Amino acid sequence: MSQNAPEFANVMDHLSPDVALKLFETSAVLIIAGVPVGTEFGIDERTFIVGENFRGVKMIPDGVHVIYCASQGPYGDSAPRVGFTHFFKAGEIVIREWDNEKEELRCRTRGDAELEKSRIKLNLCHLDKYLAPYDYTGLPKWKQLTGNITESTVIKHSPDCGLVRNTIELLSCTDDDRPKGGPSAAPTTKHARRPSRFRDFIEEEDMLPDLKSVPGTAPNFTELPPRCPKGSTPFEISQHYMDAIVAVERLLQGREEPIFAEIQFSFILFLCCHSVESLSHWRKILLLLSNSEQAVEKFRIFYRNYLTVLQTQIPLLPIELMEQTQFNTVYSDIKRLLLNCYQAGLTSAAQDLEKILRETVLWSFDDLFAEDPDEMPTVVDL
């Protein structure tokens, strides 16, 4: 959307002059310096194309917000989004400037930042025409997506470098660290007694470089517990894969609120900055939580809230994850989650999610209680 007066007026249409004035005087302000004309700029789900007079955003409500930019090429192509998260407070002034070399926003590098904020606060009324108003029409939906995220959530899980990119930066692999081998290479000791087909597969994996992210560039998400702990007996492995209660307990026990906030935080990093790492983390948590009926019984309040937030999150996923097929793991996980919630007695919340998904993404769950062929016993003729 272009940054111009008519569009700003549309955002303000539903606010009375008195309410708009109060929000202007008491809400947070984001000041942006030096962003080139034509750059895509966004805050939460609202995006603009920067014009000549754009200097930032006013009337920002309290809470977490995601700010991002994407530079535009000469032929209409866009660079990946790069952004940051901030937990805004009433009356706060946040300043960012454009890094021409890296084509991303950064903290102010010159002058006294606090003195500059004081001057801006005194002359804010003169900057009014250069500031885009926050889109309050989208605020209720944003609150549904972020309602449990606190300032500590933002501080704990944001990348140490302060910027969120669509993919994490990886360290290059030196020749000394690069895996080497060939047809004559002997199997490693830990795989020597494996069946040959399994050993070949393992050794192919061993040949892949062990790439690590550049320190500080990846979101600091919680390390998820393995579904099957090391050292499990064959019987225990079967139990863990029938119901992931042990792993879910390790994830949630005493940490239900921060984990719920982390789920919301990882999703908005994907939604706004297209962070692949964040989407992957969100999907891994979904996989774990959807595979335990016992966990639904034990953490009923958590699961009820989780089903509620999924009503808002699922319709915002990319189109590739909307297909109703067995190859779409998100659909498969939601289907299993609904089944476990029904069987554990969380009927009302499950029905609400099922109804929303039928209407928004056209998913059908008519065969929800049918036997899964993959889980039926195998009959062997002797």
Secondary structure as a PSIPRED ss2 file (coil, helix, strand):
# PSIPRED VFORMAT (PSIPRED V4.0)

   1 M C   1.000  0.000  0.000
   2 S E   0.000  0.000  1.000
   3 Q C   1.000  0.000  0.000
   4 N C   1.000  0.000  0.000
   5 A H   0.000  1.000  0.000
   6 P H   0.000  1.000  0.000
   7 E H   0.000  1.000  0.000
   8 F H   0.000  1.000  0.000
   9 A H   0.000  1.000  0.000
  10 N H   0.000  1.000  0.000
  11 V H   0.000  1.000  0.000
  12 M H   0.000  1.000  0.000
  13 D C   1.000  0.000  0.000
  14 H C   1.000  0.000  0.000
  15 L C   1.000  0.000  0.000
  16 S C   1.000  0.000  0.000
  17 P H   0.000  1.000  0.000
  18 D H   0.000  1.000  0.000
  19 V H   0.000  1.000  0.000
  20 A H   0.000  1.000  0.000
  21 L H   0.000  1.000  0.000
  22 K H   0.000  1.000  0.000
  23 L H   0.000  1.000  0.000
  24 F H   0.000  1.000  0.000
  25 E H   0.000  1.000  0.000
  26 T H   0.000  1.000  0.000
  27 S C   1.000  0.000  0.000
  28 A E   0.000  0.000  1.000
  29 V E   0.000  0.000  1.000
  30 L E   0.000  0.000  1.000
  31 I E   0.000  0.000  1.000
  32 I E   0.000  0.000  1.000
  33 A E   0.000  0.000  1.000
  34 G C   1.000  0.000  0.000
  35 V C   1.000  0.000  0.000
  36 P C   1.000  0.000  0.000
  37 V C   1.000  0.000  0.000
  38 G C   1.000  0.000  0.000
  39 T C   1.000  0.000  0.000
  40 E E   0.000  0.000  1.000
  41 F E   0.000  0.000  1.000
  42 G E   0.000  0.000  1.000
  43 I E   0.000  0.000  1.000
  44 D C   1.000  0.000  0.000
  45 E C   1.000  0.000  0.000
  46 R E   0.000  0.000  1.000
  47 T E   0.000  0.000  1.000
  48 F E   0.000  0.000  1.000
  49 I E   0.000  0.000  1.000
  50 V C   1.000  0.000  0.000
  51 G C   1.000  0.000  0.000
  52 E C   1.000  0.000  0.000
  53 N C   1.000  0.000  0.000
  54 F C   1.000  0.000  0.000
  55 R C   1.000  0.000  0.000
  56 G E   0.000  0.000  1.000
  57 V E   0.000  0.000  1.000
  58 K E   0.000  0.000  1.000
  59 M E   0.000  0.000  1.000
  60 I E   0.000  0.000  1.000
  61 P C   1.000  0.000  0.000
  62 D C   1.000  0.000  0.000
  63 G E   0.000  0.000  1.000
  64 V E   0.000  0.000  1.000
  65 H E   0.000  0.000  1.000
  66 V E   0.000  0.000  1.000
  67 I E   0.000  0.000  1.000
  68 Y E   0.000  0.000  1.000
  69 C E   0.000  0.000  1.000
  70 A E   0.000  0.000  1.000
  71 S C   1.000  0.000  0.000
  72 Q E   0.000  0.000  1.000
  73 G C   1.000  0.000  0.000
  74 P C   1.000  0.000  0.000
  75 Y C   1.000  0.000  0.000
  76 G C   1.000  0.000  0.000
  77 D C   1.000  0.000  0.000
  78 S E   0.000  0.000  1.000
  79 A C   1.000  0.000  0.000
  80 P C   1.000  0.000  0.000
  81 R C   1.000  0.000  0.000
  82 V E   0.000  0.000  1.000
  83 G E   0.000  0.000  1.000
  84 F E   0.000  0.000  1.000
  85 T E   0.000  0.000  1.000
  86 H E   0.000  0.000  1.000
  87 F E   0.000  0.000  1.000
  88 F E   0.000  0.000  1.000
  89 K C   1.000  0.000  0.000
  90 A C   1.000  0.000  0.000
  91 G C   1.000  0.000  0.000
  92 E C   1.000  0.000  0.000
  93 I E   0.000  0.000  1.000
  94 V E   0.000  0.000  1.000
  95 I E   0.000  0.000  1.000
  96 R E   0.000  0.000  1.000
  97 E E   0.000  0.000  1.000
  98 W E   0.000  0.000  1.000
  99 D E   0.000  0.000  1.000
 100 N C   1.000  0.000  0.000
 101 E C   1.000  0.000  0.000
 102 K C   1.000  0.000  0.000
 103 E C   1.000  0.000  0.000
 104 E E   0.000  0.000  1.000
 105 L E   0.000  0.000  1.000
 106 R E   0.000  0.000  1.000
 107 C E   0.000  0.000  1.000
 108 R C   1.000  0.000  0.000
 109 T C   1.000  0.000  0.000
 110 R C   1.000  0.000  0.000
 111 G C   1.000  0.000  0.000
 112 D C   1.000  0.000  0.000
 113 A H   0.000  1.000  0.000
 114 E H   0.000  1.000  0.000
 115 L H   0.000  1.000  0.000
 116 E H   0.000  1.000  0.000
 117 K H   0.000  1.000  0.000
 118 S H   0.000  1.000  0.000
 119 R H   0.000  1.000  0.000
 120 I H   0.000  1.000  0.000
 121 K H   0.000  1.000  0.000
 122 L H   0.000  1.000  0.000
 123 N C   1.000  0.000  0.000
 124 L H   0.000  1.000  0.000
 125 C H   0.000  1.000  0.000
 126 H H   0.000  1.000  0.000
 127 L H   0.000  1.000  0.000
 128 D H   0.000  1.000  0.000
 129 K H   0.000  1.000  0.000
 130 Y H   0.000  1.000  0.000
 131 L E   0.000  0.000  1.000
 132 A E   0.000  0.000  1.000
 133 P E   0.000  0.000  1.000
 134 Y C   1.000  0.000  0.000
 135 D C   1.000  0.000  0.000
 136 Y H   0.000  1.000  0.000
 137 T H   0.000  1.000  0.000
 138 G H   0.000  1.000  0.000
 139 L H   0.000  1.000  0.000
 140 P H   0.000  1.000  0.000
 141 K H   0.000  1.000  0.000
 142 W H   0.000  1.000  0.000
 143 K H   0.000  1.000  0.000
 144 Q H   0.000  1.000  0.000
 145 L H   0.000  1.000  0.000
 146 T H   0.000  1.000  0.000
 147 G C   1.000  0.000  0.000
 148 N C   1.000  0.000  0.000
 149 I C   1.000  0.000  0.000
 150 T C   1.000  0.000  0.000
 151 E H   0.000  1.000  0.000
 152 S H   0.000  1.000  0.000
 153 T H   0.000  1.000  0.000
 154 V H   0.000  1.000  0.000
 155 I H   0.000  1.000  0.000
 156 K H   0.000  1.000  0.000
 157 H H   0.000  1.000  0.000
 158 S C   1.000  0.000  0.000
 159 P C   1.000  0.000  0.000
 160 D C   1.000  0.000  0.000
 161 C C   1.000  0.000  0.000
 162 G C   1.000  0.000  0.000
 163 L C   1.000  0.000  0.000
 164 V E   0.000  0.000  1.000
 165 R E   0.000  0.000  1.000
 166 N C   1.000  0.000  0.000
 167 T C   1.000  0.000  0.000
 168 I C   1.000  0.000  0.000
 169 E C   1.000  0.000  0.000
 170 L E   0.000  0.000  1.000
 171 L C   1.000  0.000  0.000
 172 S C   1.000  0.000  0.000
 173 C C   1.000  0.000  0.000
 174 T C   1.000  0.000  0.000
 175 D C   1.000  0.000  0.000
 176 D C   1.000  0.000  0.000
 177 D C   1.000  0.000  0.000
 178 R C   1.000  0.000  0.000
 179 P C   1.000  0.000  0.000
 180 K C   1.000  0.000  0.000
 181 G C   1.000  0.000  0.000
 182 G C   1.000  0.000  0.000
 183 P C   1.000  0.000  0.000
 184 S C   1.000  0.000  0.000
 185 A C   1.000  0.000  0.000
 186 A C   1.000  0.000  0.000
 187 P C   1.000  0.000  0.000
 188 T C   1.000  0.000  0.000
 189 T H   0.000  1.000  0.000
 190 K H   0.000  1.000  0.000
 191 H H   0.000  1.000  0.000
 192 A C   1.000  0.000  0.000
 193 R C   1.000  0.000  0.000
 194 R C   1.000  0.000  0.000
 195 P C   1.000  0.000  0.000
 196 S H   0.000  1.000  0.000
 197 R H   0.000  1.000  0.000
 198 F H   0.000  1.000  0.000
 199 R H   0.000  1.000  0.000
 200 D H   0.000  1.000  0.000
 201 F H   0.000  1.000  0.000
 202 I H   0.000  1.000  0.000
 203 E H   0.000  1.000  0.000
 204 E H   0.000  1.000  0.000
 205 E H   0.000  1.000  0.000
 206 D H   0.000  1.000  0.000
 207 M C   1.000  0.000  0.000
 208 L C   1.000  0.000  0.000
 209 P C   1.000  0.000  0.000
 210 D C   1.000  0.000  0.000
 211 L C   1.000  0.000  0.000
 212 K C   1.000  0.000  0.000
 213 S E   0.000  0.000  1.000
 214 V C   1.000  0.000  0.000
 215 P C   1.000  0.000  0.000
 216 G C   1.000  0.000  0.000
 217 T C   1.000  0.000  0.000
 218 A C   1.000  0.000  0.000
 219 P C   1.000  0.000  0.000
 220 N C   1.000  0.000  0.000
 221 F C   1.000  0.000  0.000
 222 T C   1.000  0.000  0.000
 223 E C   1.000  0.000  0.000
 224 L C   1.000  0.000  0.000
 225 P C   1.000  0.000  0.000
 226 P C   1.000  0.000  0.000
 227 R C   1.000  0.000  0.000
 228 C C   1.000  0.000  0.000
 229 P C   1.000  0.000  0.000
 230 K C   1.000  0.000  0.000
 231 G C   1.000  0.000  0.000
 232 S C   1.000  0.000  0.000
 233 T C   1.000  0.000  0.000
 234 P H   0.000  1.000  0.000
 235 F H   0.000  1.000  0.000
 236 E H   0.000  1.000  0.000
 237 I H   0.000  1.000  0.000
 238 S H   0.000  1.000  0.000
 239 Q H   0.000  1.000  0.000
 240 H H   0.000  1.000  0.000
 241 Y H   0.000  1.000  0.000
 242 M H   0.000  1.000  0.000
 243 D C   1.000  0.000  0.000
 244 A C   1.000  0.000  0.000
 245 I H   0.000  1.000  0.000
 246 V H   0.000  1.000  0.000
 247 A H   0.000  1.000  0.000
 248 V H   0.000  1.000  0.000
 249 E H   0.000  1.000  0.000
 250 R H   0.000  1.000  0.000
 251 L H   0.000  1.000  0.000
 252 L H   0.000  1.000  0.000
 253 Q C   1.000  0.000  0.000
 254 G C   1.000  0.000  0.000
 255 R C   1.000  0.000  0.000
 256 E H   0.000  1.000  0.000
 257 E H   0.000  1.000  0.000
 258 P H   0.000  1.000  0.000
 259 I H   0.000  1.000  0.000
 260 F H   0.000  1.000  0.000
 261 A H   0.000  1.000  0.000
 262 E H   0.000  1.000  0.000
 263 I H   0.000  1.000  0.000
 264 Q H   0.000  1.000  0.000
 265 F H   0.000  1.000  0.000
 266 S H   0.000  1.000  0.000
 267 F H   0.000  1.000  0.000
 268 I H   0.000  1.000  0.000
 269 L H   0.000  1.000  0.000
 270 F H   0.000  1.000  0.000
 271 L H   0.000  1.000  0.000
 272 C H   0.000  1.000  0.000
 273 C H   0.000  1.000  0.000
 274 H C   1.000  0.000  0.000
 275 S C   1.000  0.000  0.000
 276 V H   0.000  1.000  0.000
 277 E H   0.000  1.000  0.000
 278 S H   0.000  1.000  0.000
 279 L H   0.000  1.000  0.000
 280 S H   0.000  1.000  0.000
 281 H H   0.000  1.000  0.000
 282 W H   0.000  1.000  0.000
 283 R H   0.000  1.000  0.000
 284 K H   0.000  1.000  0.000
 285 I H   0.000  1.000  0.000
 286 L H   0.000  1.000  0.000
 287 L H   0.000  1.000  0.000
 288 L H   0.000  1.000  0.000
 289 L H   0.000  1.000  0.000
 290 S C   1.000  0.000  0.000
 291 N C   1.000  0.000  0.000
 292 S C   1.000  0.000  0.000
 293 E H   0.000  1.000  0.000
 294 Q H   0.000  1.000  0.000
 295 A H   0.000  1.000  0.000
 296 V H   0.000  1.000  0.000
 297 E H   0.000  1.000  0.000
 298 K H   0.000  1.000  0.000
 299 F C   1.000  0.000  0.000
 300 R H   0.000  1.000  0.000
 301 I H   0.000  1.000  0.000
 302 F H   0.000  1.000  0.000
 303 Y H   0.000  1.000  0.000
 304 R H   0.000  1.000  0.000
 305 N H   0.000  1.000  0.000
 306 Y H   0.000  1.000  0.000
 307 L H   0.000  1.000  0.000
 308 T H   0.000  1.000  0.000
 309 V H   0.000  1.000  0.000
 310 L H   0.000  1.000  0.000
 311 Q H   0.000  1.000  0.000
 312 T H   0.000  1.000  0.000
 313 Q H   0.000  1.000  0.000
 314 I H   0.000  1.000  0.000
 315 P H   0.000  1.000  0.000
 316 L H   0.000  1.000  0.000
 317 L C   1.000  0.000  0.000
 318 P C   1.000  0.000  0.000
 319 I H   0.000  1.000  0.000
 320 E H   0.000  1.000  0.000
 321 L H   0.000  1.000  0.000
 322 M C   1.000  0.000  0.000
 323 E C   1.000  0.000  0.000
 324 Q C   1.000  0.000  0.000
 325 T C   1.000  0.000  0.000
 326 Q C   1.000  0.000  0.000
 327 F C   1.000  0.000  0.000
 328 N C   1.000  0.000  0.000
 329 T H   0.000  1.000  0.000
 330 V H   0.000  1.000  0.000
 331 Y H   0.000  1.000  0.000
 332 S H   0.000  1.000  0.000
 333 D H   0.000  1.000  0.000
 334 I H   0.000  1.000  0.000
 335 K H   0.000  1.000  0.000
 336 R H   0.000  1.000  0.000
 337 L H   0.000  1.000  0.000
 338 L H   0.000  1.000  0.000
 339 L H   0.000  1.000  0.000
 340 N H   0.000  1.000  0.000
 341 C H   0.000  1.000  0.000
 342 Y H   0.000  1.000  0.000
 343 Q H   0.000  1.000  0.000
 344 A C   1.000  0.000  0.000
 345 G C   1.000  0.000  0.000
 346 L C   1.000  0.000  0.000
 347 T H   0.000  1.000  0.000
 348 S H   0.000  1.000  0.000
 349 A H   0.000  1.000  0.000
 350 A H   0.000  1.000  0.000
 351 Q H   0.000  1.000  0.000
 352 D H   0.000  1.000  0.000
 353 L H   0.000  1.000  0.000
 354 E H   0.000  1.000  0.000
 355 K H   0.000  1.000  0.000
 356 I H   0.000  1.000  0.000
 357 L H   0.000  1.000  0.000
 358 R H   0.000  1.000  0.000
 359 E H   0.000  1.000  0.000
 360 T H   0.000  1.000  0.000
 361 V C   1.000  0.000  0.000
 362 L C   1.000  0.000  0.000
 363 W C   1.000  0.000  0.000
 364 S C   1.000  0.000  0.000
 365 F C   1.000  0.000  0.000
 366 D C   1.000  0.000  0.000
 367 D C   1.000  0.000  0.000
 368 L C   1.000  0.000  0.000
 369 F C   1.000  0.000  0.000
 370 A C   1.000  0.000  0.000
 371 E C   1.000  0.000  0.000
 372 D C   1.000  0.000  0.000
 373 P H   0.000  1.000  0.000
 374 D H   0.000  1.000  0.000
 375 E H   0.000  1.000  0.000
 376 M C   1.000  0.000  0.000
 377 P C   1.000  0.000  0.000
 378 T C   1.000  0.000  0.000
 379 V C   1.000  0.000  0.000
 380 V C   1.000  0.000  0.000
 381 D C   1.000  0.000  0.000
 382 L C   1.000  0.000  0.000
